[in-house]
Amino acid sequence: MSIKTPILTVVGAGPGDEDLITLKAIKAIESANVILYDALINESLLKYASADAELIFVGKRRGCYAFQQEQINELIVSKAKEKGHVVRLKGGDPFIFGRGAEEIDYVRQFGLETFVVPGISSSIAVPAYQGIPLTKRGAAESFWVITGTTKQHKLSNDVALAAKSTATIVILMGMGKLGEIVNIFSKENKQNTPIAIIQNGTRDNESVGIGTIQTIEKIVEEKQLANPAIIVIGDVVKERAILTQVYQEVTGN
């Protein structure tokens, strides 16, 4: 029996739409002996896996972890040494709040070869699907992508810094901290700043709430928006209405 080289490939599955995955990612899935996948991936992507591949769900749903991060790290090593090629399939891009770098750092000390397949990040793709450009001449010269929940389960201090800027702010995993976010922007006298909350972005069950810092909490309550969702704050949110109107005029829809 041949000895298999233990390999970890960390793969970005994209934001949700099945078509928004790269060819390289599909090839990695096809070649995997074991796939450890998260809750945010589109599970239809698992159809590309070999019939012999072992599929293991290691994600988080409704506040419950199937595996703790330390257990996932150990599982990657044990499965790679047992079966060869492990694919760690993550939503979005694994290096944007995906803990992909942490897993690579851990497994390298056990002699695993490691590779990364970038994914399309929800921070960029989800606003784009709604016609919201993160940058536009005259509206925003830069954008911030910030985690809404740090390792200490607190809102990132970077949100307060970003609120002082004219940049577009994209906050991931921030719905549980929406009240704090609103307060921070209100203290900067930005009550009228446009804000979009997009739940299940790029998927068939996508839901959107558009308002201002002053009105968004009421809109979220009315539309019952919750995680998984991203928050987009800035003047570029106004562009969504313009693009939608143009599309409707062209298509008649």
N, C-alpha and C positions, 0 to 999 in steps of 0.2 A: 504494500500500500504506500502511495506517495505521500510525502509530508507536505501539507499545505502551508504556504506562507501566510502568517496572520496579518490581515490588512483591515484598516478602517478607512472607509470613505464617508465623509460627512457631506450630505447632499441637501441642497436647498430645493424644496418642492414648489416654491412660488406661493402666491398669496391666497389661492383657493380655486380659481378657475383651472380646470384640468389641463387646458391648452397652454397655460402659462408656466410650462416647465421646459427646461432645455433638453436638447437631444443628448447632451452629455450625461444629464441626470438620468434619463431613461436608460441609457446604456449601462450606467452604474447599477441601477435597479435590476436590470436583466441579468447582470453578472454576479449578483449577490448570492451568497449562501445563507445569510441571515439578514433580515431587515428589522431594525428597531425603529418604530415610527411613533410620531407624536400625535396629539389630538387635533392639532390645527391643519394637518395635511388633508388633502382630498383623498379619501381611501380608494377612489376609483383608480388612482395611480398604482395601486398594488397589483393591478391586472398585468403589469409589465414584468412582475417577478416570475422567476422560474417556478415550475410546479413543485420542485424539490426544495425551494427556499423556505426557511423557517421564518414566520412572520410574528413579531412580538410587539404588542402595544405597550408603550412605556410613557404615555402622555398623562395629562391632567384634565379631569372633567369635573365640573361643579364643585371645585374646591378640594377634590380628592386626588391624590397622586397614586397612580398605579405603581410607580417606583420612585424612590427618592433619587436625587442626582448621584449620590455615592453608589447606590445600587446599580444604576445605569452604567456608570464608569466600569464597575467590576464585571457587569454582564457583557459589555463590549469585549473586554479582555478575554474572558473565559470562552465566549462563543467564537472569537477570532482564532484562538488557539485550538479549539475543538474542530471548527468547520472551515476556517479560512477567511473568506471575504465578508466582512460585516459592513452593511450600509446603515448609517444613522440618518434617517429621513426626517427632515425638519421643515416646518412651515416657513415660508418667506426665504430669507437668506440666513444661513446658519451663523454668520459672523455679525449679524445685527440683532443683538439681544437674544441670540439663539443658543448661547453657551457652547457653541461648536468649538471655539478655541480652548475652552476648559477641558473638554473631552479629549481633544488632541493632546494637550499637555499631559493629561493623566496617562493615556495609553502608551505614549512614546517611551516612558520609563520601563515598560514591559516588552519593548522590542518590536512593537507593531509598526509596519509601514503605514503612513497616513497620507490621505489625499483629501482635497476639498473641491466640491462642485458648487460654485456660487448659484444662488437662486434669486429670482426677482423679489425684491423686498415689498411687503405690503405698504411700507411707508411711502413708497413712490407709486406703486401700481394702483392702489385703492383710490387715492385722490384722482389719478389720471382717468380711471374708469368713470368717475363722476364728472369729468370735464374740468377738474380743478388743477391748474398748473401750479406747481410749488414755487416756481419762479416765473416772473414776467416783467419785461421792461416797464418801468413806471409803477409797478405794484410791489415787487419783492426782489431784492438782489441776492438773497441767500435763504437757506432754510435750516432749521434745527430739527433733528430727530432725537427725541428724548424718551427714556423709559418713565412711565408714570409710577412705577413701584420699584424701589431699590431693594437690595438684598435685606435691608432692615425693615422692609415693608412700609417705607415712607415715600412720600413724593420727592422726586429728585430736586435738589437745590437749583439745578440748571433751569428749571421752569421759571423761577423768579428772575434769573438773569435774562432769559429769552424774552420775558414779558416786557423788558425795558427796550428791546430792539424793535426794528421795523421788519424783521425777518418773518417768514412763514414758520409756524411751529407745528410740528407733527408729534403727537404724544401717543405712544403705544402702551397698552396695558394701564390706561389711566382712568377708566370709567369709575372705579371705586374711589377715586380722588377728585372727581369732577367738581365737587363743592369747593375744595381747596384751590383748584385751578381757577375757578371763577373769581374767588376772593382775591387771588394774586393779581389777576388782570384788572379787576375793579379798582384795586389800590393804585394802579398805574393810570387810572382814568380812561380805561379802554372798554367801558361798558358797551359801546356800540361797535366794537370790533367784530367782524363776521366770524362765525365758527361753524364747522360741519362735524357731525359725528356719523360715521359710516360703520354699520354693523354687518358682519359676514361679507366683507367687501369682495367683489368680483364673482361671488357665488349667485346661484339662482334665487336664494332667499335673502339677498342683500336688502338692507333697510337703511334709510338716510334721514337725518334730522338736520335742518339748516336754520340758523338763527344768529343771535348775537350773544356776547358774553352775558348780557343782562337777561336774555330770554331762554337760553339753551336748557336750563334745568327743567323748566316747565315743558319744553318740547320733548325732552328725553322721557319725562313722566308720561306725557300724552301718547307718545309712540312706543313706550315701553322698550327703549333701547338699552342694551346691556352688552357685556363682553360676549364674544370677541368683537371689539370695535376699535377704531382709531379716531383720534381727535385732530382736526386740522383747524388752526387758528391763523387768521390774517386776511388782508384785503383780497388775496387771490380767490378766496371762497366766493366772492361776488361773480367771478368769471363763469361759475357753473351755470348760473341762470342765463347768461349770454349765450354760451355754447349750446345749451339745451334748446333755447329759442331758435337758434340758427338751424339746428338739426331738425326741429319740428317743421320749420318753414321749407326745408329742402325735401323732407320725406313725406310730409303731410301727416305724420304721426303725433 
